Amino acid sequence: MQSQSAQTGELTGQIALVAGATRGAGRAMAVELGRAGATVYVTGRSTRARRSEVDRPETIEDTAELVTAAGGTGIAVPTDHLDREAVKALVERIDEEQGRLDVLVNDVWGGDHLLEFDTKVWDVDLDKGLRMLRLSVETHAITSHYALPLLIRRPGGLVIEVTDGTAEFNKTYRGNLFYDLAKNAPIRMAYGLAQELKEHGCTAVSITPGFLRSEQMLDHFGVTEATWRDAIEKVPHFAIAESPVFIGRAVAALAADPDKARWNGASLSSGELAKVYDFDDADGSRPDCFAYFKDVVAGGKEAGAEEYR
């Protein structure tokens, strides 16, 4: 029988806010929190009435419905997390409706379309670079500023900063100065928040998926979740890819762990947490992307991705 991240109903009564839950990891984290029984506020800029600058079809209303279908309660609130007043109003609404916040997931990103890899900082489009930082750093800071006073009312609260790459992995330059800053900042933010939250009995961590089979990545390779292995011939390292469900289960496991404070300030990955909490990806495998990249891609070990699944 396939293992799960958290038992059904284990988070019943818990209130979560997943900021940036329109698609990919954010959607999966919201759904898995809901599957464990949580009420999940899902936010983003892409709605059925209007697309964001990312210009993709996924919407926060879709995510909320998936949360509810999984067994939780999904509540979609259109929110631009660069808009301070909008974020303040969001938190006030959660306070008015629920009177508590147990889990905050800072997953706002939406900057892939701004990337110019292998371009020097003096040649990069400065507006794109600065926009990337606003989307990935400023949004997280604004959301924490307004949401944490609600979260710290009760001990046991959890803040998750979502990024791309562990602290160890991101010691390697990410090929674009702004992207490098954008993906390292949440790791440091989690560390800093951990220092501020511990006196309130709350925990902050950063977490990263591995090679994520998001909707956008699947479209990029011209495959679907059912046919994703067809892309391995062109991109061999895609063999270690994981579905968004994997990080969703990681987050649900963290939220349900009564001893989550042991992770305070840590940089974590879905593959690492799968070993601790004993859960699998949707297909029953257990990919450890960062071990694969360390040993095989960077270390030159002769091994296939299947040995890391």
N, C-alpha and C positions, 0 to 999 in steps of 0.2 A: 504493500500500500504506500502510495506517495506521501511523504511527510509534508507538513504544513508549517507556516511561520508562526501562527497563533491560532488557538482553538476558537471555534465559533462561539461568540458571546463573551470572549475573554476581555474585550474592551467595552462591553455594554456600560453605558453611562458616561463614557469618556467623550470629550469634545475635542475635535482636531480641526486645525486650519491648515490646508495644503495650499500654499501660495504658489501659483504656477502649476495648475493641475489640468491643463487643457489636453495634454497628450503625453506620450512617452512615459518617462519615469514618474512624473508628477501624477498622471492619471492612474498608473498602476499602484502607487503608494496610497492614493486616496481610496481606491477600490479595496485594497487589502486591509486597510484600516477599517473600512466599512464591513468587510467580510467578518472581521473579528468583533463587530457589534458597535463600532463607534459612530457617532454623528459627525459628519465631515463637511465642513465648509470648503468648497472648492472655488478658487478664484483664477482669473486670467482675463485677457482682453478679447479673446476670440469667442464670440457668441453666435447664436443662430441669426441674429440681426446684423452682425457686423464682424468682419474679419480684422485681425490685427495686422501689423506690418509683416508678420511672418507669412501671412497669406496662405494658410492651410485650412482644410475643411473641418478639422476637429474643433469641438466647442466645449465650454464648461458645462452647458446643459447636458450634453451627452455624458460627460464624466459623472455628474450628479446622479443621473439615471442609472449608470452602471454601479455606483456605490450603493444605491438603494436596492437594486436587483441582487447585489451580493449579500444583502442582509443588514446593511447599515442604514443610515439616513443621510442622503446626499443633498446638500443645499448649495446651489450655484449662486455666486454673487459676482457679477462683472466688476472687476477692479483693475485699475492701472496702478501698480505698486510704486510708481514714481510720483503719483498724486497723493500728497500727504493727507489732504482732507478726505479723500476716498478711503484711504487705509484707516484713518481715524474713525470714520463712519462705520467701516466694516467691523472693527473691533468693538465699537459701541453697540452695534447690532448683536454681536455674539454675546456680549455681556448682558444685554437686555433680554435676549431670548434664552440664554443658557446659564448665565451667572458664573461661568468658569471656562477655562481653556487648559487642556491637559497636554496637548501635542501641537507644536508649531513646526511645520515643515517649510523652510525657505528654499523653494525650488525654482524661483523666477530666473529665467535665462532669455531665450528667444533671440540669441545673437548669432546664430550660425550663418545667416545670410550676410553678415558683416565681415566675415573672415577673409583675410588675405594672407594665406600661409606663405612662409619663406620670403617675406617682404620686410625690408629694413624699416625701422621706425621712422626714418626720415623720408621714406618713399610711400609709406602706407597712407591711406585716406584718413586724415586725422579725425574728421567727423565720425567716421565709422568706428574708429578705435575708441573714441571718447563715449560714443553711444553704447558700445559694448560694456564699458566699465559702469556706466549708469545702470544698464539693465541687470548686470550681474552682482554689483556691489551696493550701489545706492538703494536699489529696491529692497535688498535684504536688510540693510541698516534701518531704513524707514519702517519696515514691517516689524522688526524686533523692537524698535523704539516704542511703537504704539501697542504691540501685543503682549510684551513681557510683563507689564504691570498686572495684567489679567492672569497670566500664566503663573506668576509667583504667589498668588493668593493661597495656593495649596502646595504642600511639598509633593514631590514626585513628578513634577512637570518635565517635559522633554522638548528640547529644541534641536532640530536636525537641519544642518546646513548641507545642501546638496551641491556637489561639484563634479568635475571630471578628472579622475586621477587621485590616488592616495598621496599623502605627503612625501612618501619615498619615491613614487613614480614621478611626481612633479618636480623633483630635483633636476630632472632633465628638461631643458628648455623646450617649450611647446610650439616654437616656430613662428610666433607672432607675439610681440611684447604685450599688447593689450589682452590677447587671449591668455597668455601666461599669467598676467596679473589677475584676470577674471577668474581663473580656475584655481589659483593659489589663495586668493583672498578669502573664500569661504572656509578654508581650512584654518586660517588664522582667526577668522571671526568666531568660529566654534571654540577655539582655544580661549579667546578672550571672554566670550560669553560664559564659558565654563567657570572662569574665575569669579565672575559677577553673580552667577546663579547658585553656586554651591552653598552659600550661607542661607539660601532659601530652600535648600533641599531639592533643587532642580538640577537637571543635567543638560549639557550641550555637547553635541558631537558633529563631525562632518562625515558624510558618507558619499560613496561613489559607486555607480554601477561599473561593470566591465565594458566590453565592446557591446554596446546596446543596440538591439534590434528594434529601434523606435520606428514609428510610422514613416518618419522622414528618411531614416537610413534605409529602410526596405525599399522605399520609392527610389532613392538614389541608386540603388543597385538593381532596380527593376525586378524585384522579387516580392513575395508575400511571406507572411509568417509560415505558411504551409510549404513554401518552396525555397526558403532562405538558403538552404545548402547549395542551390544552383549558383550562388555568387562566389562560392569558395574557389572555383577554378580561376577566377579573375583576381580575387583578393584572398590568398591562402589563409591569412590570419583571422579571417571572418569565421573560421571553423571554431573559434573559441567564443563566438558571440552568444549573448544571453538575451532572453526576452525581458521586457519590463516587469513581468510578474516577479522575477527573481529579487530585484531591489524592493519591490512592493512587500514581499514576504519578509525581507530583512527589516524593513521599517516597522512592520506590524509586530515582529518578534521583539525588537527593541522596546517598543511602546508597552508591551505586555510584561516585560521583564521587571520584577520587583527589585532586582539588584542592578538596574541600569546605570546607577551612579558609578559603578566600576569603570565605565567607559568615559567618564567625564573628561572632555577636552580632546578625546582621541580622534584620529583619522581612520575611518573604517571603510571596508568594501563589502559588497554583497557576497562575494566569494568567501571572504574571511568569516563573515557572520553565519554563513550557511554551515560551516564546520562547528560553530559553537552552538547554534540553535537547532541544528539538524533539520533543515528544510531543503527542498529541491526547487529547480526551475520548473516551469510548466510541463516540460517534456520528461521530467523525472531525472534529468542530469543535474550535476552540481559543478558548473564551470568555475574555475579559479583563474580568471583572466590575468590578474597581475602577477601571479606565480608563473604563468605561461610566458608572459612578456619578459619577466626577469630572467628566467632560466633559458628559454628557447630563443626569443627574439634578440635580447641583449646579451645573454650569456653564451649563446652558441651551442646549447645542448641539443643533441639529435633526438628529438622526441616530437610526436604528433600531438595535436590539440586534444585528441580523445583521452590521452593520459592525464589531462587536466580537467576532465569533465566528470 
